[in-house]
């Protein structure tokens, strides 16, 4: 098989594999609050050979998802480009998934156990708090009745695409990317932002990808047959 044909088929096959991987993950997280769908990027042959991490062939679509009311006191949604800030072992992470809960020690945490940060540090919910009195106003103040417990820390980035994806809804910032305090985004309480994945679009994409893969396989078989015939002819 000549090098040009090999490279072309390899790029097409790799591209279809990336499309299928993206569809699979998008569908798996289609019900995850704050999830941002993955979009594959078509790279060059050499880039595929050098890539150490398959996720380097994916970009994140930061388009907002739909919002829906849950009536749970610790469910929150960011309106705007901001992110909630989480802490684990002194490192900061960023998310649009505002499905939080109260830990046994009173900390406000996400589903993975990471602590939610306020402007003055980790947020604590006092014991015996009447959850029916918990509210978060548009200015991000977490209150119990008339008492303010904390003000949620919300940050944004000049270039969201520079963020590193470290979980389905979790991001980290490289050292050269600085989080900026977001004064424009607001927070809705007892509300969650859904995934921006469209199940029907992903299913359609998966069918298209599967058909394209089958075409690539046929092309490979055809190339192999041509090469075998050529070898047989010259071997006589």
C-alpha positions in Angstrom: 0.0 0.0 0.0 1.6 3.4 -0.9 2.3 5.9 1.8 -0.2 8.5 0.5 -3.0 6.0 0.6 -1.9 4.7 4.0 -1.8 8.2 5.5 -5.2 9.1 4.0 -6.9 6.0 5.3 -5.2 6.2 8.7 -6.5 9.8 9.1 -10.0 8.8 8.2 -10.0 5.8 10.5 -8.5 7.8 13.4 -11.0 10.5 12.8 -13.9 8.1 12.9 -12.6 6.5 16.1 -12.4 10.0 17.7 -16.0 10.7 16.6 -17.2 7.5 18.0 -15.3 8.0 21.3 -16.8 11.5 21.6 -20.4 10.2 20.9 -20.0 7.5 23.4 -18.9 9.8 26.2 -21.4 12.5 25.3 -24.3 9.9 25.5 -23.0 8.4 28.7 -23.0 11.9 30.4 -26.1 13.3 28.7 -28.0 13.4 32.0 -25.0 14.8 34.0 -25.6 18.4 35.3 -23.2 20.8 33.8 -21.6 18.4 31.4 -20.0 19.9 28.3 -20.0 17.8 25.2 -16.8 16.7 23.5 -16.1 17.5 19.8 -13.4 15.6 17.9 -10.8 17.5 16.0 -9.3 16.1 12.7 -5.6 16.2 13.0 -2.8 15.3 10.7 -1.2 11.8 10.4 2.0 12.9 12.2 0.0 14.4 15.0 -1.8 11.1 15.6 1.5 9.3 15.8 3.0 11.8 18.3 -0.1 12.2 20.5 0.5 10.8 23.9 -3.1 11.5 25.1 -6.2 10.6 23.0 -8.1 13.5 24.7 -5.7 15.9 22.8 -7.9 15.1 19.7 -11.0 16.5 21.5 -12.2 20.0 22.3 -14.9 20.9 24.7 -18.1 22.7 23.7 -18.7 25.3 26.4 -22.2 26.2 25.1 -24.5 26.5 28.1 -27.0 23.6 28.7 -30.7 23.9 29.6 -31.8 24.9 33.1 -34.4 23.2 35.2 -35.8 23.6 38.7 -35.1 20.9 41.2 -36.3 22.5 44.5 -33.3 21.1 46.3 -31.6 23.7 48.5 -28.0 22.9 47.5 -28.7 22.7 43.8 -27.2 25.8 42.0 -26.7 27.0 38.5 -24.4 29.7 37.1 -25.9 32.2 34.8 -23.1 33.5 32.6 -19.6 32.3 31.8 -18.5 31.6 35.3 -17.6 28.4 37.1 -18.0 27.2 40.7 -14.7 26.7 42.4 -13.9 23.5 44.2 -10.9 22.5 46.4 -9.1 19.2 46.9 -5.8 19.0 48.8 -5.1 22.7 48.2 -5.7 22.5 44.4 -8.5 24.4 42.7 -10.9 22.9 40.2 -13.7 24.4 38.2 -17.2 23.1 37.3 -20.6 24.1 36.0 -22.1 21.2 37.9 -23.9 22.8 40.9 -25.3 19.6 42.4 -24.0 20.0 45.9 -24.6 18.5 49.3 -23.8 19.0 53.0 -21.1 16.6 54.3 -21.2 15.2 57.8 -18.7 17.8 59.0 -20.9 20.6 57.5 -18.8 21.2 54.4 -20.6 22.0 51.2 -19.3 19.4 48.7 -19.9 18.1 45.2 -20.7 14.5 44.3 -17.0 13.7 44.3 -16.4 15.0 47.8 -14.6 18.2 46.7 -15.2 21.2 48.9 -17.1 24.2 47.4 -15.3 27.5 48.0 -16.7 30.8 49.0 -14.9 34.1 48.7 -13.5 33.5 52.2 -12.6 29.8 51.9 -14.5 26.5 52.2 -18.2 26.9 52.8 -19.6 25.3 56.0 -23.3 24.6 56.8 -24.0 24.7 60.5 -25.5 21.6 62.2 -29.3 21.4 62.5 -29.7 23.9 59.7 -33.3 24.2 58.5 -32.8 23.3 54.9 -36.1 24.8 53.9 -34.6 28.2 54.9 -31.5 27.8 52.7 -31.4 30.2 49.8 -28.8 31.6 47.4 -29.6 35.1 46.0 -28.6 36.4 42.6 -25.5 38.0 44.1 -24.3 34.5 45.2 -24.9 35.0 48.9 -25.7 31.7 50.6 -28.2 32.4 53.4 -30.2 30.6 56.1 -33.1 32.8 56.7 -31.7 36.3 57.2 -28.2 35.1 58.1 -25.5 35.1 55.4 -23.2 32.1 55.7 -20.9 32.7 52.7 -20.7 34.3 49.3 -20.0 31.8 46.6 -16.8 32.2 44.7 -17.4 32.3 40.9 -14.6 32.7 38.4 -14.2 33.0 34.7 -11.4 32.7 32.1 -10.5 34.8 29.1 -9.9 31.6 27.1 -12.0 28.7 28.3 -10.5 26.5 25.7 -7.2 26.6 27.6 -8.8 24.6 30.6 -7.8 21.0 31.0 -10.6 18.5 31.4 -9.9 16.3 34.4 -13.4 14.7 34.8 -16.8 14.7 33.1 -17.7 18.1 34.6 -14.4 19.1 36.2 -11.7 21.3 34.8 -8.2 22.5 35.9 -6.3 25.6 34.8 -2.7 25.4 33.5 -0.2 27.4 35.4 -0.2 30.2 32.8 -4.0 30.6 32.9 -5.4 32.7 35.6 -8.9 32.5 37.0 -10.6 35.9 37.3 -13.2 36.8 39.8 -16.5 36.9 37.8 -18.6 39.9 38.8 -21.1 39.5 35.9 -22.4 35.9 36.4 -25.2 35.3 38.8 -26.4 32.1 40.5 -29.9 30.5 40.5 -30.8 28.5 43.6 -32.7 25.2 43.5 -31.9 24.9 39.9 -29.4 22.9 37.8 -27.9 23.4 34.5 -28.2 20.3 32.4 -25.8 18.7 29.9 -25.5 20.5 26.5 -25.6 17.2 24.8 -28.4 16.4 22.4 -29.1 12.7 22.5 -30.7 12.6 19.1 -27.8 14.5 17.5 -25.3 12.1 19.1 -27.2 9.0 18.0 -27.3 10.4 14.5 -23.6 11.1 14.6 -22.9 7.6 15.9 -24.8 6.0 13.0 -22.9 8.3 10.5 -19.6 7.4 12.2 -20.3 3.7 12.1 -21.1 3.8 8.4 -17.9 5.8 7.7 -15.8 3.2 9.6 -17.3 0.5 7.5 -16.3 2.5 4.4 -12.7 2.8 5.7 -12.6 -0.9 6.3 -13.7 -1.6 2.7 -11.1 0.7 1.4 -8.4 -1.1 3.4 -9.5 -4.5 2.1 -9.5 -3.1 -1.5 -6.0 -1.7 -1.0 -4.8 -5.0 0.4 -6.3 -6.9 -2.6 -4.6 -4.6 -5.1 -1.3 -4.9 -3.3 -1.6 -8.7 -3.2 -2.3 -8.8 -6.9 0.7 -6.6 -7.6 3.0 -8.7 -5.5 1.7 -11.9 -7.3 2.2 -10.3 -10.7 5.8 -9.2 -10.1 6.7 -12.4 -8.4 6.1 -14.5 -11.5 
